[in-house]
Amino acid sequence: MVLLGVAAVVLLGIAYGAGLLLNHAEVPKGTTVLGVDIGGGTKEEAVAKLDGALGERAKAPLQLSVDGKEEKLDPEKAGLTLDSQETVRGAAGSDYNPVSVIGSLFGGERPADPVIPVDEEKLGVALNDLAGTSGSANDGTIRFEPNKAVAVPGKPGKRLDAAQSLISVRDAYRAQVQTGKARLVELPVTTSEPTITKAELDRAMKEFAQPAMSGLITIKAGPKQIQFGPARSLPQILSMKAVDGRLVDVYDKQAIDELLDGVFDGIMAVKADGKEHEVGPDDVAQAMKTALTGTTEAERTVTIDLTGQG
C-alpha cells in the first residue's frame, strides 16, 4: 500500500511537470470565457477568438419594455461593453494550480470571468432618455383665456425607477452576452404625483390669477401710459409655471413688446447701477406684477420709476 501511494505521488508529479512543460502559452490551455475556448495561444489570438465568438452578442441592442412600450437600447451608447482586452489580460499568465495544470493534459477547462464594465453615468443618461418616452406626471397649472383664468388640475403619471432599472439592464446585458439570446426586459416604473397640489392650485387662483383677470391695469412711464385688459392682451402675456411645488407667474416679454408698439420709445429710466436705459418689456413686466393683484383702480395703476430711487 505504501508503494502504491508513493507511485501515485510520483505519477502525479510527472503529470504536473508535463503539464507545466506543455502548457506554456500566454493564455493557458483550457481557458474558457462564457464557454468560449480562448486558451493555448497568445493574448492577441485569445482576444480575436473572444471577439469572434461574442462580439456580435455584445453589440446587439437590448430589448426593453417601459410601461408596456417596447424600446431598444444600444449597449455602446448606454456604456455597456465586453472588454475583451481586459478579460484576456486577466486570464493570461501561468496557472500553477495542480488541478488546472494536470487537468489541461486531459482537456480540462479553466473558466475565466468576463470583464463587462458598466459606465453608470452613460447608462443613467440612456435610461433617462427612455424615461422621457413614458408617461410623466402633468403638473397642475392655470390657463389664461379671454376674460377668465382656468384652473387645470395635475394628473399623476409614471416614471422609470432609474436605480432598479440600471441593475436590470446590467444583468440583462451580461445574460445576453453569455447566451446570445435577447430577452425582453421589463423595466420597473413607479407612480409619480404632480408637484402642484390642489391646495397650491387654489392658492394661485385666489391670490394671483383671479385678481389678475378682474379688470384693466394701467402702466405709466413719464407722460405716456398703456392699458392691458383681460379680454385680449393679458391672455397673451400671462402664464404660470411650477417652481419647487409653487405656481409662479410668468410674463411673455415678446408679447409685451409687441403690445407696447413703441409707446414708451425715448423714455429713459435709470438702473440701480446709475446707467440709463429705455423703458422696455422688463420694466413693464415688473410693474404689472404689482398692478395685477390690485383690487381698486388706483392699485391697478402703476407708474414705472424713472429715477432709480425705487
RANORDA-V843573 format. One line per field, one symbol per residue. phi: phi as a letter, one per 30 degrees, with the letter a starting at -180 (. if undefined). psi: psi as a letter, one per 40 degrees, with the letter a starting at -180 (. if undefined). Layout:
phi: ???
psi: ???
This chain:
phi: .dddddddddddddddddddddccdeceeidbbhicdcdibddddddddddddcedddcdddcbbchicdbcbdeddcicbcddddddedddjdccdedddddddcidcbdbddcbdbdddddddddddddddcdddcddabccceiaccdcddbdbbbddddddedddeddddddddcicccdcdddbbdccddcdddddddddddbddeecdldbbccaidcabcbbddbddddccabbdbhibccdbbdddddedddhidceidcbcdddjddadebedddddddedddcdcbdddccbcddccici
psi: ddddddddddddddddddddddgeidhiiehihfehheieaidddddddddddeddddehiihihhfehhiihhdddefhihgdddddddeiiihehddddddddfeiighihihgihgddddddddddddeeihiihiiahhhiheihhhhiihiaiihgddddddddddddddddddehhihhhhhiihhiiehidddddddddddddddeeaiihhihbeiiiihiedddddddiiiihhfeihiiihhddddddddfedehehiihideeiiihhaddddddddddddeieidddehhhhheeee.
